[in-house]
Amino acid sequence: MIGGLITEVFPCDRFIEVHVVEEKHGRRDRVGLHLARSNHNMQPGDTIWWQGGYAMWTPKSRRLTDVPLERRGPSFTLPRKSKA
């Protein structure tokens, strides 16, 4: 299972690209994920985790929890941001 805090959301024509910071074993990794378009309003600060073909989203307000979303393709590692 992979997941963490959503940092950026990019709506595209056929999918939504979500960037996530995952913290494991003292490391912070940046991971990207493509999701099927939906009516959910994902925003930075929300949380998401995924495994297999689905992802589970929880808004920061926690008014909903583990809302299932369909994935589009594999997750991918994002380049580390430079400390400029």
Backbone as CSV, one residue per row, in Angstrom:
resi,resn,N_x,N_y,N_z,CA_x,CA_y,CA_z,C_x,C_y,C_z
1,MET,0.847,-1.174,0.000,0.000,0.000,0.000,0.892,1.237,0.000
2,ILE,0.497,2.212,-0.784,1.214,3.469,-0.898,0.213,4.584,-0.641
3,GLY,0.664,5.674,-0.075,-0.241,6.791,0.118,0.383,7.884,0.957
4,GLY,-0.389,8.942,1.149,0.099,10.054,1.937,-0.750,11.297,1.744
5,LEU,-0.107,12.432,1.903,-0.754,13.735,1.828,-0.716,14.279,0.404
6,ILE,-1.861,14.681,-0.112,-1.924,15.268,-1.456,-1.311,16.664,-1.408
7,THR,-0.362,16.916,-2.329,0.270,18.232,-2.390,-0.182,19.041,-3.595
8,GLU,-0.543,18.358,-4.701,-0.986,19.056,-5.912,-1.996,18.188,-6.660
9,VAL,-2.955,18.844,-7.335,-3.971,18.157,-8.134,-4.041,18.846,-9.487
10,PHE,-3.925,18.053,-10.571,-3.948,18.587,-11.930,-5.045,17.897,-12.742
11,PRO,-6.197,18.552,-12.956,-7.221,17.964,-13.811,-6.743,17.976,-15.267
12,CYS,-6.820,16.844,-15.937,-6.462,16.712,-17.353,-7.711,16.271,-18.113
13,ASP,-7.606,16.150,-19.434,-8.772,15.776,-20.239,-9.355,14.426,-19.848
14,ARG,-8.512,13.409,-19.713,-8.999,12.048,-19.497,-8.778,11.510,-18.089
15,PHE,-8.045,12.231,-17.261,-7.745,11.753,-15.912,-7.387,12.931,-15.020
16,ILE,-7.179,12.642,-13.759,-6.708,13.629,-12.783,-5.338,13.158,-12.323
17,GLU,-4.332,14.047,-12.368,-3.011,13.700,-11.850,-2.901,14.268,-10.447
18,VAL,-2.507,13.409,-9.514,-2.398,13.790,-8.111,-0.953,13.567,-7.672
19,HIS,-0.362,14.553,-6.999,0.987,14.417,-6.438,0.846,14.265,-4.927
20,VAL,1.608,13.315,-4.383,1.475,12.928,-2.986,2.856,12.881,-2.332
21,VAL,2.933,13.277,-1.070,4.145,13.081,-0.275,3.867,11.914,0.661
22,GLU,4.717,10.901,0.549,4.591,9.718,1.384,5.764,9.675,2.352
23,GLU,5.479,9.502,3.626,6.549,9.415,4.628,6.620,7.988,5.145
24,LYS,7.792,7.359,4.950,8.018,5.990,5.415,9.427,5.871,5.939
25,HIS,9.562,5.312,7.113,10.876,5.033,7.683,11.778,6.275,7.685
26,GLY,11.199,7.439,7.993,11.973,8.667,8.061,12.285,9.315,6.718
27,ARG,11.804,8.722,5.614,12.028,9.295,4.269,10.751,9.927,3.755
28,ARG,10.918,11.001,3.009,9.771,11.638,2.338,9.935,11.426,0.843
29,ASP,9.038,10.671,0.255,9.064,10.424,-1.182,7.897,11.141,-1.843
30,ARG,8.146,11.635,-3.054,7.094,12.278,-3.846,6.630,11.286,-4.907
31,VAL,5.332,11.034,-4.922,4.760,10.028,-5.810,3.607,10.649,-6.573
32,GLY,3.461,10.272,-7.851,2.354,10.734,-8.675,1.405,9.592,-8.969
33,LEU,0.156,9.938,-9.257,-0.887,8.955,-9.493,-1.903,9.539,-10.463
34,HIS,-2.365,8.732,-11.416,-3.440,9.147,-12.315,-4.724,8.454,-11.886
35,LEU,-5.793,9.226,-11.789,-7.098,8.714,-11.384,-8.128,9.022,-12.456
36,ALA,-9.171,8.186,-12.532,-10.295,8.482,-13.419,-10.933,9.790,-12.970
37,ARG,-11.438,10.558,-13.916,-12.109,11.807,-13.561,-13.320,11.487,-12.697
38,SER,-13.594,12.344,-11.727,-14.728,12.134,-10.828,-15.300,13.482,-10.420
39,ASN,-16.394,13.435,-9.692,-17.021,14.668,-9.199,-16.454,15.104,-7.861
40,HIS,-15.508,14.324,-7.332,-14.913,14.675,-6.039,-13.915,15.812,-6.233
41,ASN,-13.916,16.718,-5.289,-13.064,17.905,-5.365,-11.804,17.690,-4.515
42,MET,-10.853,16.904,-5.042,-9.613,16.653,-4.311,-8.782,17.918,-4.247
43,GLN,-8.169,18.156,-3.082,-7.378,19.363,-2.874,-6.127,19.029,-2.071
44,PRO,-5.099,19.887,-2.181,-3.935,19.718,-1.315,-4.366,19.697,0.150
45,GLY,-3.739,18.814,0.915,-4.100,18.649,2.324,-4.976,17.440,2.572
46,ASP,-5.643,16.945,1.526,-6.413,15.707,1.626,-5.444,14.532,1.682
47,THR,-5.917,13.362,2.050,-5.077,12.163,2.055,-5.607,11.142,1.071
48,ILE,-4.694,10.294,0.597,-5.063,9.252,-0.361,-4.104,8.082,-0.183
49,TRP,-4.601,6.883,-0.350,-3.758,5.689,-0.373,-4.276,4.788,-1.479
50,TRP,-3.406,3.916,-1.985,-3.817,3.060,-3.085,-3.102,1.720,-3.059
51,GLN,-3.788,0.768,-3.685,-3.260,-0.584,-3.842,-4.090,-1.235,-4.938
52,GLY,-3.422,-1.909,-5.872,-4.162,-2.509,-6.976,-4.765,-1.443,-7.864
53,GLY,-5.973,-1.662,-8.357,-6.603,-0.759,-9.313,-7.399,0.382,-8.710
54,TYR,-7.402,0.501,-7.389,-8.216,1.543,-6.767,-7.417,2.382,-5.788
55,ALA,-7.930,3.568,-5.532,-7.357,4.469,-4.542,-8.478,4.849,-3.578
56,MET,-8.106,5.188,-2.367,-9.077,5.610,-1.364,-8.725,7.019,-0.911
57,TRP,-9.667,7.940,-1.064,-9.450,9.364,-0.807,-10.228,9.791,0.435
58,THR,-9.607,10.634,1.252,-10.272,11.229,2.421,-9.976,12.724,2.409
59,PRO,-11.033,13.564,2.345,-10.788,15.009,2.381,-10.254,15.452,3.743
60,LYS,-9.566,16.566,3.739,-8.968,17.123,4.963,-10.020,17.306,6.058
61,SER,-11.235,17.680,5.663,-12.320,17.913,6.637,-12.800,16.617,7.286
62,ARG,-12.475,15.480,6.682,-12.877,14.146,7.136,-14.392,13.972,7.127
63,ARG,-15.098,14.788,6.323,-16.550,14.620,6.207,-16.889,13.315,5.501
64,LEU,-15.925,12.794,4.740,-16.017,11.488,4.092,-14.722,10.747,4.414
65,THR,-14.744,9.414,4.362,-13.504,8.662,4.564,-13.428,7.509,3.578
66,ASP,-12.225,7.271,3.084,-11.937,6.161,2.170,-12.932,6.056,1.013
67,VAL,-13.099,7.165,0.290,-13.954,7.191,-0.900,-13.198,6.466,-2.024
68,PRO,-13.767,5.392,-2.598,-13.043,4.649,-3.640,-12.978,5.422,-4.959
69,LEU,-11.796,5.428,-5.579,-11.571,6.076,-6.865,-10.845,5.094,-7.777
70,GLU,-11.154,5.128,-9.058,-10.513,4.229,-10.006,-9.191,4.809,-10.491
71,ARG,-8.151,3.981,-10.457,-6.827,4.411,-10.931,-6.725,4.256,-12.437
72,ARG,-5.825,5.051,-13.022,-5.504,4.971,-14.453,-4.003,4.759,-14.578
73,GLY,-3.555,3.527,-14.631,-2.135,3.240,-14.787,-1.405,3.174,-13.461
74,PRO,-0.105,2.900,-13.531,0.694,2.746,-12.317,1.057,4.096,-11.697
75,SER,1.418,4.059,-10.418,1.943,5.271,-9.780,3.373,5.470,-10.274
76,PHE,3.906,6.663,-10.056,5.247,6.978,-10.556,5.957,7.898,-9.578
77,THR,7.269,7.748,-9.528,8.097,8.565,-8.644,8.302,9.936,-9.266
78,LEU,8.131,10.967,-8.469,8.358,12.340,-8.931,9.777,12.753,-8.532
79,PRO,10.405,13.625,-9.321,11.747,14.097,-8.944,11.702,14.862,-7.627
80,ARG,12.760,14.752,-6.873,12.851,15.503,-5.624,12.933,16.998,-5.926
81,LYS,12.244,17.790,-5.110,12.325,19.245,-5.281,13.667,19.713,-4.727
82,SER,14.294,20.614,-5.455,15.584,21.125,-4.988,15.370,22.072,-3.816
83,LYS,16.355,22.164,-2.950,16.293,23.063,-1.795,16.992,24.366,-2.139
84,ALA,16.385,25.132,-3.037,17.004,26.388,-3.492,16.690,27.520,-2.570
